[in-house]
Amino acid sequence: MSGTSAPPPGPPGGGRPRAARRPHPAAGPLGVLAAAAAGAAYLWSRDPHRPGQLLPPCPWHLVTGLLCPGCGGTRMAYDLMHGHGAAAWHDNAALLAALPAVALLYGRWLGHGLRGRRYRPRLGRTGTLGVLGAAAAWTVLRNLL
């Protein structure tokens, strides 16, 4: 009889443990960055203010004829990329005003991910109701004006 013991049993079905199969915490924010860069590169040469561009329409607007909180976001992004801040404000003021908060949250997500930590912001009930209330108010206002 030898002095070695049998190796401990692995996970059911063999292979690596479940935790080892999770992607790196930076995979999500880096994937979002890559998708945003690809979308921006595509949008750069297509003016959404002109008809006939190969850009996705807003499904809410197609069905209801009303503007949703994000309507104008593509035009806003195009205008920002081309240095037209006033036109971007006209296209979607609420979304433009929210961009600093979105950039801050994205930066924290990316920073945590690059350090190997997971980042999950929590709005809570009050925050969620606030965001939904602001989106609903913006939807009503922009369709009335």
KOLROPA-374859 format. One record per atom (N, C-alpha, C): x, y, z; residue in one letter. Coordinates in steps of 0.1 Angstrom, whole numbers, padded with zeros to 4 digits, always signed. Example, Ala and Ser with C-alpha at 12.3 -4.5 7.8 and 13.67 -1.06 7.14 Angstrom:
% KOLROPA-374859
+0132-0057+0078a/+0123-0045+0078a/+0132-0033+0078a/+0128-0022+0071s/+0137-0011+0071s/+0129+0000+0079s/
//
This chain:
% KOLROPA-374859
+0008-0012+0000m/+0000+0000+0000m/+0009+0012+0000m/+0006+0022-0009s/+0014+0034-0009s/+0010+0044+0000s/+0018+0055+0003g/+0014+0065+0012g/+0006+0076+0006g/+0002+0075-0006t/-0006+0085-0013t/-0021+0082-0012t/-0029+0091-0011s/-0044+0089-0011s/-0050+0093-0025s/-0061+0089-0027a/-0068+0092-0039a/-0071+0107-0039a/-0071+0114-0051p/-0074+0128-0052p/-0088+0130-0048p/-0091+0142-0042p/-0105+0145-0038p/-0114+0145-0050p/-0127+0141-0049p/-0136+0141-0060p/-0138+0155-0065p/-0139+0156-0078g/-0142+0169-0084g/-0157+0172-0085g/-0160+0182-0092p/-0175+0186-0093p/-0182+0175-0101p/-0195+0174-0099p/-0203+0164-0106p/-0201+0166-0121p/-0199+0156-0128g/-0197+0157-0143g/-0183+0160-0147g/-0174+0162-0138g/-0160+0165-0141g/-0159+0180-0145g/-0148+0183-0150g/-0146+0197-0154g/-0141+0206-0143g/-0141+0219-0146r/-0137+0229-0136r/-0149+0232-0126r/-0146+0237-0114p/-0156+0241-0105p/-0164+0252-0111p/-0177+0254-0106r/-0186+0264-0112r/-0180+0278-0111r/-0174+0281-0101a/-0168+0295-0099a/-0158+0298-0110a/-0150+0288-0114a/-0139+0290-0124a/-0145+0292-0138a/-0157+0289-0140r/-0163+0291-0154r/-0169+0305-0155r/-0169+0313-0145r/-0175+0327-0146r/-0165+0336-0154r/-0170+0344-0162p/-0161+0353-0169p/-0154+0363-0160p/-0143+0369-0164h/-0136+0379-0156h/-0146+0391-0154h/-0145+0398-0143p/-0154+0409-0140p/-0153+0420-0150p/-0142+0421-0157a/-0141+0432-0167a/-0147+0429-0180a/-0151+0416-0182a/-0157+0412-0195a/-0169+0420-0199a/-0178+0422-0189g/-0191+0429-0192g/-0188+0443-0196g/-0181+0451-0188p/-0179+0465-0192p/-0171+0467-0205p/-0161+0458-0207l/-0153+0458-0219l/-0161+0454-0231l/-0170+0445-0230g/-0180+0441-0241g/-0189+0453-0244g/-0194+0460-0234v/-0202+0471-0236v/-0195+0482-0244v/-0182+0484-0239l/-0174+0494-0246l/-0171+0491-0261l/-0169+0478-0264a/-0166+0474-0277a/-0179+0476-0286a/-0191+0472-0280a/-0203+0474-0287a/-0206+0489-0290a/-0204+0497-0280a/-0206+0511-0281a/-0197+0517-0292a/-0184+0513-0292a/-0175+0518-0302a/-0179+0513-0316a/-0184+0501-0317a/-0188+0496-0331a/-0201+0504-0335a/-0210+0506-0326g/-0222+0514-0329g/-0219+0528-0332g/-0209+0534-0325a/-0205+0548-0328a/-0199+0549-0342a/-0190+0539-0345a/-0184+0539-0358a/-0194+0538-0369a/-0204+0530-0367y/-0215+0528-0377y/-0223+0541-0379y/-0226+0547-0367l/-0235+0559-0367l/-0227+0571-0373l/-0214+0572-0371w/-0206+0583-0375w/-0210+0587-0390w/-0211+0578-0399s/-0213+0581-0413s/-0228+0581-0417s/-0237+0580-0408r/-0251+0580-0412r/-0258+0590-0404r/-0264+0600-0411d/-0271+0611-0405d/-0286+0607-0402d/-0289+0605-0389p/-0303+0600-0386p/-0313+0611-0388p/-0309+0624-0391h/-0318+0634-0394h/-0323+0633-0408h/-0317+0626-0416r/-0321+0624-0430r/-0328+0610-0432r/-0338+0610-0440p/-0345+0597-0442p/-0336+0588-0451p/-0340+0575-0450g/-0333+0565-0458g/-0320+0560-0452g/-0317+0563-0440q/-0305+0557-0433q/-0308+0544-0428q/-0299+0535-0428l/-0301+0521-0422l/-0299+0521-0407l/-0309+0527-0400l/-0308+0527-0386l/-0321+0521-0380l/-0321+0515-0369p/-0333+0509-0363p/-0343+0519-0359p/-0356+0517-0362p/-0366+0526-0357p/-0370+0523-0343p/-0376+0532-0336c/-0381+0530-0322c/-0394+0522-0323c/-0394+0510-0317p/-0406+0501-0318p/-0418+0508-0311p/-0416+0515-0300w/-0427+0522-0293w/-0433+0532-0302w/-0425+0540-0309h/-0430+0550-0318h/-0437+0544-0330h/-0432+0533-0335l/-0438+0526-0347l/-0453+0521-0343l/-0454+0516-0331v/-0467+0510-0327v/-0477+0521-0322v/-0472+0531-0314t/-0481+0540-0309t/-0481+0554-0315t/-0471+0557-0322g/-0470+0571-0328g/-0465+0581-0318g/-0462+0576-0306l/-0458+0585-0295l/-0443+0584-0293l/-0436+0595-0288l/-0422+0594-0285l/-0420+0588-0271l/-0410+0579-0271c/-0406+0573-0258c/-0395+0581-0252c/-0391+0577-0239p/-0380+0585-0233p/-0367+0585-0241p/-0365+0574-0248g/-0352+0573-0256g/-0353+0578-0270g/-0365+0582-0275c/-0366+0587-0289c/-0358+0599-0290c/-0350+0600-0301g/-0341+0611-0303g/-0327+0608-0298g/-0325+0596-0291g/-0312+0592-0286g/-0302+0590-0297g/-0306+0584-0308t/-0297+0582-0319t/-0293+0595-0325t/-0302+0604-0327r/-0299+0617-0333r/-0290+0625-0323r/-0293+0623-0310m/-0285+0630-0300m/-0271+0625-0300m/-0269+0612-0301a/-0255+0606-0301a/-0248+0611-0314a/-0255+0611-0325y/-0249+0616-0338y/-0244+0631-0336y/-0253+0639-0331d/-0250+0653-0329d/-0238+0655-0320d/-0238+0648-0309l/-0227+0649-0299l/-0214+0645-0306l/-0214+0634-0313m/-0201+0630-0320m/-0196+0640-0330m/-0206+0648-0336h/-0202+0658-0345h/-0201+0672-0339h/-0201+0673-0326g/-0199+0686-0319g/-0210+0695-0319g/-0222+0690-0321h/-0234+0699-0321h/-0242+0697-0308h/-0238+0704-0297g/-0244+0702-0284g/-0258+0708-0284g/-0261+0719-0290a/-0274+0725-0289a/-0284+0716-0297a/-0280+0710-0308a/-0289+0701-0315a/-0291+0688-0307a/-0281+0683-0300a/-0282+0672-0292a/-0292+0674-0281a/-0292+0686-0275w/-0301+0690-0264w/-0315+0690-0270w/-0317+0695-0282h/-0330+0696-0288h/-0335+0681-0291h/-0327+0672-0295d/-0331+0659-0298d/-0336+0651-0286d/-0329+0652-0275n/-0333+0645-0263n/-0326+0651-0250n/-0332+0661-0245a/-0326+0668-0233a/-0325+0659-0221a/-0335+0651-0218a/-0334+0643-0206a/-0323+0632-0207a/-0322+0626-0218l/-0311+0616-0220l/-0297+0623-0220l/-0296+0635-0225l/-0284+0642-0225l/-0280+0646-0211l/-0290+0650-0203a/-0288+0654-0189a/-0284+0642-0181a/-0288+0630-0184a/-0285+0618-0177a/-0272+0612-0180a/-0265+0617-0191l/-0253+0611-0196l/-0242+0611-0185l/-0240+0622-0178p/-0229+0622-0167p/-0231+0611-0157p/-0243+0609-0153a/-0246+0598-0143a/-0243+0585-0149a/-0247+0583-0162v/-0245+0570-0168v/-0230+0568-0170v/-0222+0579-0174a/-0208+0577-0175a/-0201+0574-0162a/-0206+0580-0151l/-0200+0577-0138l/-0203+0563-0134l/-0215+0558-0136l/-0218+0544-0133l/-0210+0534-0141l/-0208+0538-0154y/-0200+0529-0163y/-0186+0529-0159y/-0180+0541-0155g/-0166+0542-0151g/-0164+0534-0139g/-0173+0534-0129r/-0171+0526-0117r/-0172+0511-0120r/-0181+0507-0129w/-0182+0493-0133w/-0169+0489-0140w/-0164+0497-0149l/-0152+0493-0156l/-0140+0493-0146l/-0139+0503-0137g/-0128+0503-0128g/-0128+0491-0118g/-0140+0487-0113h/-0141+0476-0105h/-0137+0463-0113h/-0142+0462-0125g/-0140+0450-0133g/-0125+0449-0136g/-0118+0460-0139l/-0104+0459-0142l/-0096+0455-0130l/-0101+0458-0118r/-0094+0453-0105r/-0098+0439-0101r/-0107+0433-0109g/-0111+0419-0106g/-0122+0418-0097g/-0129+0429-0095r/-0141+0429-0085r/-0154+0431-0093r/-0164+0425-0088r/-0177+0427-0094r/-0184+0439-0089r/-0191+0447-0097y/-0198+0459-0093y/-0213+0458-0097y/-0221+0459-0087r/-0236+0459-0089r/-0242+0470-0082r/-0244+0481-0089p/-0251+0493-0082p/-0265+0489-0079p/-0270+0494-0068r/-0283+0492-0063r/-0290+0505-0062r/-0301+0507-0069l/-0309+0519-0068l/-0319+0518-0056l/-0323+0507-0053g/-0333+0506-0042g/-0347+0509-0048g/-0357+0508-0039r/-0371+0511-0044r/-0373+0525-0047r/-0368+0534-0039t/-0370+0549-0041t/-0362+0553-0054t/-0350+0548-0056g/-0343+0552-0068g/-0350+0547-0081g/-0354+0534-0080t/-0361+0528-0091t/-0374+0536-0095t/-0382+0539-0084l/-0394+0547-0087l/-0391+0561-0092l/-0380+0567-0087g/-0375+0580-0092g/-0372+0579-0107g/-0364+0569-0111v/-0360+0568-0125v/-0373+0566-0134v/-0381+0556-0130l/-0393+0554-0137l/-0403+0566-0138l/-0404+0573-0127g/-0412+0585-0127g/-0407+0596-0136g/-0394+0598-0136a/-0388+0608-0145a/-0390+0604-0159a/-0388+0591-0162a/-0390+0586-0176a/-0405+0588-0180a/-0414+0585-0171a/-0428+0587-0175a/-0432+0602-0177a/-0426+0610-0168a/-0429+0625-0169a/-0423+0630-0182a/-0411+0626-0185w/-0405+0631-0198w/-0413+0626-0210w/-0418+0614-0209t/-0426+0609-0220t/-0438+0617-0222t/-0445+0620-0211v/-0458+0628-0212v/-0454+0642-0217v/-0444+0648-0211l/-0441+0662-0215l/-0437+0663-0230l/-0429+0655-0235r/-0424+0656-0248r/-0435+0653-0259r/-0445+0645-0255n/-0456+0642-0264n/-0467+0653-0263n/-0467+0661-0253l/-0476+0672-0252l/-0471+0685-0258l/-0458+0687-0258l/-0452+0699-0263l/-0449+0698-0278l/
//
